[in-house]
């Protein structure tokens, strides 16, 4: 069930990012990690430049809490999660410094139970 939920969450959050976004999800410790980045196509001199990575962490307890909710509560949680991710993305800085290679540390976002509470 957890894998189905993660696939579902990936389907609803991927459209919030650029169409060419690369998305990977995997188990990480006591939760799941979603990594997202994309090719930045606004500089013809740096054609292979990629955005900073975004790492979204979802702990197992958040998933368990979500799965214990009713259908309507889950729908509300999905809306809250998409709004939160959209707000973070709108304030996301693609690159720290244009003169540094694309090896900056990822921007770490954590989905909490409080964020998804109804």
Secondary structure per residue as TSV (DSSP state, phi and psi in degrees):
chain	resnum	aa	ss	phi	psi
A	1	X	-	360.0	-38.8
A	2	X	H	-60.5	-42.9
A	3	X	H	-64.1	-39.0
A	4	X	H	-62.9	-40.6
A	5	X	H	-64.2	-44.3
A	6	X	H	-64.0	-40.0
A	7	X	H	-60.5	-42.4
A	8	X	H	-62.1	-48.2
A	9	X	H	-61.4	-39.3
A	10	X	H	-60.8	-41.3
A	11	X	H	-64.4	-34.2
A	12	X	H	-86.8	-22.3
A	13	X	H	-95.4	-23.7
A	14	X	H	-57.9	-40.2
A	15	X	T	-64.5	-11.3
A	16	X	T	-77.3	-13.6
A	17	X	S	-109.8	169.4
A	18	X	-	-54.9	151.3
A	19	X	T	-59.0	-29.8
A	20	X	T	-92.5	16.7
A	21	X	-	-65.0	139.1
A	22	X	E	-99.0	125.8
A	23	X	E	-124.8	131.2
A	24	X	E	-132.9	137.9
A	25	X	E	-127.8	147.9
A	26	X	E	-160.8	163.0
A	27	X	E	-70.0	144.1
A	28	X	E	-150.2	103.6
A	29	X	T	62.2	-122.0
A	30	X	T	-100.7	34.4
A	31	X	E	-168.2	-156.3
A	32	X	E	-127.3	148.4
A	33	X	E	-123.7	130.1
A	34	X	E	-114.8	123.8
A	35	X	E	-111.7	135.3
A	36	X	E	-135.9	134.1
A	37	X	E	-155.9	170.9
A	38	X	-	-155.0	161.8
A	39	X	B	-75.6	131.7
A	40	X	-	-92.7	120.5
A	41	X	-	-110.6	27.3
A	42	X	S	-103.4	3.6
A	43	X	-	-130.2	104.3
A	44	X	T	-64.4	-18.4
A	45	X	T	-84.6	-13.2
A	46	X	-	-131.1	69.0
A	47	X	T	-66.8	-24.9
A	48	X	T	-98.7	11.2
A	49	X	-	-67.2	135.0
A	50	X	B	-117.3	155.6
A	51	X	-	-65.9	165.4
A	52	X	-	-63.3	149.7
A	53	X	-	-75.0	145.3
A	54	X	E	-109.4	129.8
A	55	X	E	-115.3	114.5
A	56	X	E	-101.7	120.1
A	57	X	E	-104.5	132.1
A	58	X	E	-127.6	111.5
A	59	X	E	-73.6	153.9
A	60	X	H	-57.1	-36.8
A	61	X	H	-64.3	-32.0
A	62	X	H	-67.9	-42.1
A	63	X	H	-64.9	-45.6
A	64	X	H	-59.3	-43.1
A	65	X	H	-63.3	-43.4
A	66	X	H	-60.8	-44.6
A	67	X	H	-67.7	-20.1
A	68	X	T	-84.8	-4.3
A	69	X	S	-83.7	161.8
A	70	X	-	-74.0	168.8
A	71	X	H	-58.0	-45.2
A	72	X	H	-65.4	-38.6
A	73	X	H	-66.0	-38.3
A	74	X	H	-64.1	-41.9
A	75	X	H	-60.6	-42.1
A	76	X	H	-66.2	-40.2
A	77	X	H	-62.3	-40.1
A	78	X	H	-61.0	-42.8
A	79	X	H	-62.9	-45.7
A	80	X	H	-61.3	-42.4
A	81	X	H	-63.7	-45.1
A	82	X	H	-63.7	-39.9
A	83	X	H	-63.8	-44.6
A	84	X	H	-62.6	-45.1
A	85	X	H	-65.4	-41.8
A	86	X	H	-59.7	-43.9
A	87	X	H	-62.9	-44.5
A	88	X	H	-62.6	-42.6
A	89	X	H	-64.6	-40.1
A	90	X	H	-63.3	-24.0
A	91	X	T	-104.1	7.7
A	92	X	-	-75.2	133.1
A	93	X	-	-95.1	116.7
A	94	X	S	-58.3	-43.9
A	95	X	-	-140.1	143.2
A	96	X	S	-69.4	-46.3
A	97	X	-	-151.1	122.7
A	98	X	T	-63.0	-17.8
A	99	X	T	-93.3	-3.9
A	100	X	S	-101.6	147.3
A	101	X	-	-61.6	168.7
A	102	X	S	-81.7	44.4
A	103	X	-	-107.3	16.8
A	104	X	-	-59.6	158.2
A	105	X	-	-70.1	150.9
A	106	X	-	-69.0	157.3
A	107	X	E	-85.8	118.4
A	108	X	E	-99.0	123.0
A	109	X	E	-117.4	135.8
A	110	X	E	-121.5	125.3
A	111	X	E	-88.5	122.7
A	112	X	-	-111.7	165.4
A	113	X	H	-62.8	-39.3
A	114	X	H	-61.3	-39.1
A	115	X	H	-64.2	-33.9
A	116	X	H	-96.9	5.0
A	117	X	-	-69.8	149.1
A	118	X	-	-112.2	360.0
